[in-house]
Amino acid sequence: MSQERIQGEKIRCVGRRISHTRLIHYTGQHRAMEIYVEGIPAVAEVVKEWKVVKK
């Protein structure tokens, strides 16, 4: 099983089956939601790229 990571501001996933959403602790006091998508194949793609703004 290979694990690859994609990052973006908005990600779309397509699959046959999804798990229940789970609230997880992320960086610092922030929280995030985790979800598993299964399929043959399960596909994830970045819809909106992550923009880094320098001040």
NORMOJO-V784136 format. One record per residue. PHI is phi in whole degrees, -180 to 180 (none if undefined). PSI is psi as a letter, one per 20 degrees, with the letter a starting at -180 (999 if undefined). NEAR is the number of other C-alpha atoms within 10 Angstrom. Layout:
# NORMOJO-V784136
PHI/PSI/NEAR
PHI/PSI/NEAR
This chain:
# NORMOJO-V784136
none/p/3
-98/q/3
-118/p/4
-126/q/5
-121/p/5
-118/q/8
-130/q/11
-174/r/12
-76/h/10
-139/p/11
-127/p/13
-111/p/10
-120/q/15
-130/p/14
-166/r/14
-87/h/10
-144/p/10
-124/q/14
-88/r/10
-70/q/10
-71/q/11
-132/p/10
-83/p/11
-125/q/10
-83/p/11
-116/b/10
-67/p/7
62/c/6
-90/j/6
-75/q/8
-122/q/11
-140/r/11
-110/q/11
-117/p/12
-146/q/11
-107/p/13
-118/p/16
-116/q/14
180/r/11
-124/n/7
-92/r/10
-89/p/14
-122/p/12
-130/p/14
-141/q/13
-81/p/14
-91/h/12
-131/o/12
-70/q/11
-80/p/11
-107/p/8
-100/p/6
-105/p/5
-99/p/4
-101/999/3
